[in-house]
């Protein structure tokens, strides 16, 4: 059989078949295919068991000559005589006098104290019932502590200051309203009467406003009474087209005759007689009359303050 060069591999001067791997001795050789062998020729007969039966075999008693005998069992290892670091066999139980016993290890004193504290501080295990009972006893033994209740100022400082401001405003407003209440009453009465009535800025000492301000169509009446006693006087304001001469002829002379006093104050002509006074200003006729013993100066002050 002719073989191509591609089927030949040369290794160390020896040629081999690239397919079969067999050596070629200079000539091409025929490759014989292997014959198939059936499994019946291999397993044709049963083989005898080669397992060692321990029950039928005795344990060997021979010891290798290079292993010294020892009482310790089979863990001894044969040692060479050339090794000098091993102790002689067997080891003598007697110790030389030069050997000293080992020093027993001692605990450090700080470690001893720490362990003692840990042992002392370790809490004893208690049952839940014992813990509950001890807590109840401790709570009953302590006196009840009353917590101080914080005041409204501490709990609501802003609301407190706002309330103070509101109260202050109400008090001041009420006081001012009280002072101006007669003037407000006169203004309301003047609106109802339809005239321009006013309240006097001057009031004689010992007299106060008596009751509400009275009004009718075109007329407003303000009554005053003494703080002590029954003397009183009233100020009447009504619409009028008269002048001072008409007032003198129609009011003063019919009431007092010629017993009157004429006073000129701030452009006003004031007629006074028997504790009474009459004058006219801006279309309003003013009359002060009553049983109060008012002087001429007091009457003029009332007239100029209206």
C-alpha positions in Angstrom: 0.0 0.0 0.0 1.4 3.4 -1.1 1.4 6.1 1.6 1.5 9.8 0.9 4.0 12.1 2.7 1.1 13.7 4.5 0.3 10.4 6.2 3.9 10.1 7.6 5.2 12.0 10.7 8.9 12.1 11.5 9.9 12.3 15.2 13.6 12.1 16.2 14.5 10.5 12.9 11.8 7.9 13.3 8.9 7.9 10.9 5.4 7.2 12.1 2.0 6.7 10.5 0.0 9.9 11.2 -3.3 7.9 11.3 -2.3 4.8 13.3 0.8 6.1 15.1 2.8 3.0 14.3 6.5 3.3 13.4 7.5 2.8 9.8 10.9 1.0 9.1 11.8 2.6 5.9 9.1 0.9 4.0 5.5 1.3 3.9 3.7 -1.3 5.7 0.2 -2.5 5.5 -1.9 -1.6 8.4 -3.9 -4.5 9.6 -7.2 -3.6 11.1 -7.9 -5.0 14.6 -10.3 -7.8 14.9 -13.3 -7.2 17.0 -13.5 -9.3 20.1 -16.8 -10.2 21.6 -17.7 -9.7 25.2 -18.5 -13.4 25.5 -14.8 -14.4 25.1 -13.8 -12.1 28.0 -16.7 -12.8 30.4 -17.1 -16.4 29.3 -16.5 -17.8 32.8 -16.9 -16.5 36.4 -13.8 -15.4 38.2 -13.0 -16.4 41.7 -13.4 -13.8 44.3 -10.1 -12.3 45.4 -11.5 -10.4 48.4 -9.6 -11.1 51.6 -11.7 -12.9 54.2 -10.6 -11.5 57.6 -12.3 -14.1 59.7 -10.3 -16.9 58.2 -6.9 -15.1 58.3 -4.8 -14.5 61.4 -3.4 -11.1 62.3 0.4 -11.1 61.5 2.5 -10.8 64.6 5.8 -10.0 63.0 7.2 -6.5 63.6 9.7 -5.0 61.1 13.2 -5.2 62.4 13.8 -1.5 61.8 11.0 -0.5 64.2 11.7 -0.6 67.9 9.1 -2.3 70.2 7.1 0.1 72.3 4.4 -0.1 74.9 2.5 2.7 73.4 1.0 0.9 70.4 1.5 1.2 66.7 2.1 4.9 66.5 5.8 4.7 67.2 8.1 5.6 64.3 11.5 4.0 63.6 14.2 6.5 64.5 17.7 6.5 63.1 20.6 6.2 65.4 22.3 9.1 63.6 19.6 11.5 64.8 20.8 12.9 68.1 18.0 15.3 68.9 15.6 12.6 70.0 15.7 11.3 73.5 17.0 7.8 74.1 14.4 5.1 74.0 12.8 4.3 76.4 12.7 7.6 78.3 13.6 7.4 81.9 10.9 8.5 84.4 13.4 10.0 86.8 14.1 13.7 86.3 17.5 15.2 86.9 17.9 17.4 89.9 18.7 20.4 87.7 15.2 20.5 86.3 12.9 22.9 88.0 9.1 22.5 88.2 7.0 24.7 85.9 5.7 28.0 87.4 2.0 28.0 87.7 0.4 30.8 85.8 -1.1 33.5 88.0 -4.0 35.8 87.1 -3.3 39.5 87.0 -4.7 41.4 90.0 -6.6 43.9 87.8 -8.2 41.0 85.9 -9.2 39.4 89.2 -10.9 42.6 90.4 -12.7 43.0 87.1 -14.0 39.4 87.3 -15.1 40.0 90.9 -17.1 43.1 89.9 -18.7 41.3 87.1 -19.7 38.5 89.4 -21.1 41.0 91.9 -23.0 43.1 89.4 -24.5 40.2 87.6 -28.3 40.5 88.3 -30.1 37.6 89.7 -32.6 36.0 87.5 -36.2 36.7 88.7 -39.5 35.5 87.5 -42.0 38.0 86.0 -44.2 37.7 89.1 -41.3 38.7 91.4 -40.3 41.6 89.2 -44.0 42.9 89.1 -44.3 42.5 92.9 -41.0 44.4 93.5 -42.1 47.2 91.2 -45.5 47.5 93.0 -43.8 47.6 96.4 -41.3 50.3 95.2 -44.1 52.4 93.7 -46.2 52.2 96.9 -43.1 53.0 99.1 -42.5 56.3 97.2 -44.8 59.3 98.2 -46.9 60.6 95.3 -45.1 63.5 93.6 -47.4 66.3 92.6 -46.3 67.9 89.4 -46.6 71.7 89.5 -49.1 72.8 87.0 -47.9 75.5 84.8 -49.8 78.8 84.8 -51.8 80.2 81.9 -49.0 82.7 81.3 -46.4 79.9 81.0 -48.6 77.7 78.7 -50.0 80.6 76.5 -47.7 83.6 76.8 -48.9 85.2 73.6 -52.6 84.7 74.4 -52.0 86.2 77.8 -50.4 89.4 76.4 -53.1 89.7 73.8 -55.8 89.4 76.5 -54.1 92.1 78.6 -54.0 94.4 75.6 -57.6 93.8 74.8 -58.7 94.4 78.4 -56.7 97.6 78.5 -58.3 98.8 75.3 -61.7 98.0 76.6 -61.1 99.8 79.9 -59.7 102.9 78.2 -62.5 102.8 75.6 -65.1 102.4 78.3 -63.7 105.3 80.3 -63.5 107.5 77.3 -67.1 106.5 76.4 -68.2 107.3 79.9 -66.6 110.7 79.7 -68.1 111.4 76.3 -71.4 109.7 77.0 -73.3 113.0 77.7 -71.9 114.5 74.5 -72.9 111.4 72.6 -76.4 111.5 74.1 -76.8 115.2 73.1 -75.7 114.5 69.6 -78.2 111.7 69.3 -80.9 113.9 70.7 -79.9 116.7 68.4 -80.3 114.4 65.4 -83.7 113.3 66.6 -84.8 116.9 67.2 -83.3 118.3 64.0 -81.2 121.0 65.5 -77.5 121.5 66.1 -77.4 121.1 69.9 -74.1 120.8 72.0 -73.1 119.8 75.5 -71.3 122.4 77.7 -67.6 121.9 78.3 -68.0 123.7 81.7 -70.2 122.4 84.4 -70.5 124.0 87.9 -68.9 122.1 90.7 -71.3 120.0 92.7 -73.6 119.3 89.8 -74.0 116.2 87.5 -76.1 115.2 84.5 -79.6 114.1 85.6 -81.1 111.3 83.5 -81.1 111.0 79.7 -81.1 114.0 77.4 -84.6 115.0 76.5 -85.6 116.1 73.0 -88.7 117.2 71.1 -89.3 118.6 67.7 -86.8 121.4 67.3 -85.7 121.4 71.0 -83.1 119.6 73.2 -83.1 119.8 77.1 -80.2 118.9 79.3 -81.0 118.6 83.1 -78.4 118.9 85.9 -78.9 118.1 89.6 -76.8 118.9 92.7 -74.7 116.0 94.1 -76.1 116.9 97.6 -79.5 118.5 97.8 -82.4 119.0 95.5 -81.3 122.1 93.6 -81.3 121.7 89.8 -81.1 123.6 86.6 -81.6 122.8 82.9 -80.2 124.0 79.6 -82.7 124.3 76.7 -81.7 124.7 73.1 -84.3 125.4 70.4 -84.5 126.8 66.9 -85.1 130.6 66.7 -84.9 133.4 64.2 -84.6 136.1 66.8 -81.7 138.3 67.5 -80.5 139.7 70.8 -83.1 142.6 70.8 -85.9 140.2 70.1 -84.7 138.0 72.9 -84.7 140.9 75.3 -88.2 142.0 74.3 -89.8 138.6 74.1 -88.1 136.6 76.9 -86.0 138.7 79.4 -88.3 141.7 80.0 -91.5 139.6 80.3 -89.8 137.4 82.9 -87.6 139.9 84.9 -88.8 143.3 83.9 -85.8 145.7 84.1 -84.0 143.6 86.7 -81.5 141.9 84.4 -77.8 142.2 83.6 -76.4 142.4 80.1 -72.9 140.8 79.5 -70.8 140.7 76.3 -68.7 137.5 76.1 -66.9 136.2 73.0 -69.3 138.1 70.7 -72.4 136.9 72.6 -74.9 139.1 74.3 -75.9 137.3 77.5 -78.8 138.4 79.7 -78.7 137.1 83.3 -81.5 137.5 85.9 -82.4 135.7 89.1 -79.9 132.8 88.5 -81.1 132.4 84.9 -79.6 133.3 81.6 -80.7 133.8 78.0 -78.9 134.4 74.7 -79.0 133.6 71.0 -76.3 132.2 68.7 -76.4 130.8 65.2 -80.1 130.5 65.0 -80.3 128.6 68.4 -81.9 130.1 71.4 -80.3 129.1 74.7 -82.1 129.3 78.1 -80.6 128.4 81.5 -83.3 128.2 84.2 -83.9 126.5 87.5 -83.7 126.9 91.3 -79.9 126.4 91.5 -78.1 129.3 93.1 -75.7 130.0 90.1 -73.6 133.1 90.1 -73.2 135.4 87.1 -69.7 134.1 86.4 -70.9 130.5 86.4 -73.7 131.4 84.0 -71.3 133.2 81.6 -68.9 130.2 81.7 -71.7 127.8 80.8 -72.8 130.1 77.9 -69.3 130.5 76.5 -68.6 126.7 76.7 -71.6 125.7 74.6 
